[in-house]
Amino acid sequence: MSRLRSWRAGLGLAVTALALWFAFRDVSWTALGHDLARANWWILLGFSVPAYVWTVQLRALRWRVLARDVADVPTGAAFRAISVGFLVNNVLPLRIGEFVRVWWLARDVRSSVAELLGTWVLERLFDLAVLLGIAALVIGNLAGRGLLGGIAFALLAVTLAFRLWPAPLLRLVYRAARLVLPPARAEHVTGLAGSVARGLASLRSGRDFARALFHSALLWGVASAIPFWAALAALGIDVGGPVASLRTALQILVNVAIAVALPSAPGFFGVYHAACRYTLTPLGVSTERALALGTLAHAVFWLVTSGIGLFCLRGRRSQLGEAVSSAATGDAPV
């Protein structure tokens, strides 16, 4: 396990180095500094800070719904756990903050880490389905829109099917996995599917499913896009009017979400900036202004989410050490 983690950490550093090279090659540092200096921080912070607080709140509300049958999760406890998880992801490698937040919530509500892991996997499925749907809306290629929209719909349909018929679908997953994987791997895949089924079991009705989907749509389609829209406005980047700015903010969001899913150094340095350059330069935005946006948006994200995590951590630093130690020695969901 330690060898695997070392390999992942090395891969993350390599990806970060490659992303930094891609993002900052052929850049005029003077022009970049000028763009950063002229940014309107009132717009940037005035919209971004409340938006990041709202994203954590939406995640907490969704987690409360998803964990309904696993544990009685107060929204405040979920908010604190998610905030601490963001803080850990910002400073430590391998995305162990994802495990830390599950461990933290399990400790607060006196629940099982294993049971809450099922709700964590379910969260990722909702996130993926909504992001694919957003990508289908903003992508220019009609064939691509149909493909991404179809995948998003299929993912939600399969998720709902696991809610309605978990036992036969788990048997089907195991049989299909045994056809292409060794027995141990097949059991691992089936175990992940079982975690999803346990998480879905907490959704008592179609209303719960719709509520979790609604929170996910607000989280990604509105709250998470606001900071990128604010960065565009703060730098005075005109891409063709308000509707085009919203569309561009969603494009940046989708590409950043893809980039931060890759192995990288803590805090998503490099991959964040590369995604912003990749999105904006084809739209006629200069490399320097694209990187100014990436730098400002990333800095605000890192500082605000870390600050919220530190605020929620007050008086419980020893508990954080225990959580991180558990993540480092156990099987974290990264």
N, C-alpha and C positions, 0 to 999 in steps of 0.2 A: 504493500500500500504506500509506504514512504517513497519507494522508487517511482511509482506512478505519479505521486504528487510532485516529486522533483521534476519529472518529465513534463508535467502540465505547467509547472512554474516556468521552466525553461522555454517552453513553447509560447507562453504568454509574453515573456520578455522579447522573444523574437518577433512576434506579431506586433507588439508595441513599437519596436525599433523600425520595422517595415512601414507601419502606419505613419510614424513621425517623418520618415524619409519621404513618403508619398505626399504628406500634407505640406511640408515646409520646403520642398525642393523648388529652386528657381523663384524664391520669394525676395522681394525688396523689403528689408527690415525697416528701412526708413518709412516707406509707405505703410507698412503694417503698424508701426508705432503711431503714425499720424491718424490712421483709422481708429485705433484704440483710444487715442486721446480725445477724439471728437465725439465719442459715444455719449448718448444721453442716459446717464445712470438713473435719473428719476423714472424714466419710462421702463428701463430694464429691470430695476429692482422693484418698482411700484407694482408691476404686473407679475414678475417671476416669483417673488417671495411668497405672496398669497397662493399662487398656483401650486408651488411645491408643497406647501402645507395642506392644500386641498387634495393633492395626489395621495399623500399619506393617509388623510382622512378617508378618502374613497377606498383605498386598499384595506383600511381597518374595517370599514362597513361591510365590504365584500367578504373579508375573512370571517367576520362574525356570522354572516349568513352561511358560508361554506362549512363552518365548524359547529353548526347548530346542534347536531346530534352527537358530536364528539365531546364537546365541552361547552359550558356557558361562558362565552367570551365577551367580556365588556369591551366596548369600543375603545376606551382609554387604554386598556391593557394591550390590545392589538396595535394601537397607534404607537405605543412605547416600543413594543417588540420590533415593529417594522422600522422605526426610526433608528434603533440600535443596529439593526441589520444593515441599513444603508451606511451608517458610520463605519462599521467593520469592513464592508465592501470597499469603502473609500480608502482604507489604509492598509488592508491586508490582502494577500493574493488568494486566488482559487475560488473567489466568490463564496468564501466560507460564511459571510454574513447571512446567506440564505439559510444555512443550518442554524446559525446563532439565533436568528429571530424565531425560528420554530422552537428551539430549546428554551429561549427566553419566555415565550408565551406559555409553553408547557409548564414551566416552573411557576409562573404567575397564577395560572388558573388550575394548577394541580391536575394536569392531564398527561396523557402519554405522548411522548415525542413521536413514536411510530404512528399513532393515529393521526396526529396533526400533520405528519408528512404527507398523508394522503390528500389533505386539503391543499397543501403546497403544490403538489403535482397538478391538482385540478385548477389552481390559479394559473399555472403556466399554460394550460390548455385554453382557458378563456382568453388569456393575453394573446396567444398565438392566433386564435380565430379572429379576434377583433383587429389585430394588426394586419392580418392578411386581408380582411375586409377593407380597411383603410387604404392599404396598398392598391387594392383593386379600384378604389375610387380615384386615386391620384395618378395612377400610371397612365401614360399616354397611349399605349398600344392596346387596341380593342381585344385582340386575342389574349394578351396578358391579363387584361381585366377579367375576362371570362374564366381563365384558368385559376387566378388567385381567388376570385369570388367563389368558384366551385369548390376549391380546396377548403376555404373558410366554412362554407355551408356543410360540406361533408364532415369536417372536424366537429362542428356543433351537433350534427346528426348522430355521429358515432358516440359522442359524449352523452347525448340524451338516451341513446340506445343502451349504453352501459348503466344508466340510471334505471331503466325499465326492466332490462333482462340481464342482470350481471352474471349469474351463474353460467348460462349457456354460452355467453360471449367470452367469459374467461376460459372455458374449456376450448372454445374455438381458437382463441389466442395461443393457448398452450400447444394445441395440435399443429397450428401453422408454424409456430416458432420451432417446434421439434423437426420440421421438414428441412429447415435451413440452418439451424444452430445446434451446437452441442447441448446435451441435457442440462448442464449447469447454467448456460446462457439462456436457454429456453425458460428455465424456472425463474431466472432473474427478470426476464421480460414479462413473464406472467405475474411476478410479484409487483412490478410497476403498474401493470394493468389493474391488479387487485387494489393497489393504493388509490388509484383513480375511482374504482368502484366503491371503496369505503368512503372516500370523500363525497362522492355523488349520493351516497346513502343518507348523508346529512341534509340533502335538499328534500324537504318533506313534500313539496308540491311543485307544480309548474310555476307557481308564483315565485318561489325561491329561486328557481332556475332563471326566470326572467329578471329577477332583481339582481342576481349576480352578473348576468349579461349586461344589464343596464349600467351597473356600477363600472363594469369593464369598459363599456362604450364611452362613458363620461371620463373615465380615467385617461384613456388613450386618445379619444377623439377631441376632447376639449382641454382638460386640465394639463396634460403633458405637452400639448401643442402651444399653449399660451406663452411659455418662456421663449420658444423659437420665434413666434410672431413678435414678441416684445423685443428680441434681439434684432430682428429685421427693422423694426420701427426705430430702435435706439440708434442704429447705424445709418438710418435714412436710405436703406436699400429698397428701391422701387422695382418691383417685378411685374407691374401692370395693374395696380389698383388693389383695393381691399380683398376682393375675392381671390385674386392671384396670390396675394400675400398669405392668406389662410391656406390655400392649396400648397404653396411652397413650404410653409411651416409644417404641414402634415408630411410632405415629402422628406423634409429634413428629419422629422421624428421617426419615420419608418426606417430610413437609412441609418440613423444613430442607433435605433433599437437592434438592427441587424449587426452593426459594428460592435456594440457592447456585449452581444451574445458570444462573440469570439473570445478565445483565451487572450488575456492581456494583463498588463501590470495593474496593480490596485488603482482604483479611481478612474479607470478608463481613459487615461492620458494617451494621446496619440490617435486612438481609434475614433474618438469623438470628433477630433479636428479633421481627420481624413474624411469622415462621412459628410461633414459640412462642406468641405472643398468639393467632394465628388458630386454633391447635390447642386451647388450654386454656380460653379464655373460654367457648366453647359447652358445656364440661363443668362449668360452674359455678365455675371458678377465677376469682378477682378479677383485674382487669387488672394490678394492681400485682404480685401474686404470679406471674402469668404472665410479666411482664417481668423480675421478679427471677430467675426460672428461666432465661430467655433470656440475661440479662446474665451470670449465673454460668456457665452452660454454655458460652457463647461465650468468656468470658474464660479459662476453663480450657483450652478447645480451642486458642485462639490462643497462649496462653503455653506450653503443653506441646508442641505441634507445632513452634512456633518454637524452643523450647529444645532439642528433639531435633535439629532442623536445625542449630542453631548448634554443638552438640556434634559432629555429623558433619562440620561444615565446618572444624573447627579445622585450621589450617595450610594451608588450600587456598583462601583468599579470592580470590587472583588468578585461580584457575580459575573461581570463581563469576562474576567480572566478564566473563570470556571467554564463559561460557555465556549470561549475560544479554544480552550484546552480540549473540551469534548469534541469540537469540530475538527481539531487537528489530529485526534487519535481515532475518531469514529468514521463512519461512512457518511460524509456530508453530501447533500444533494447538489453538487456543483457540476 
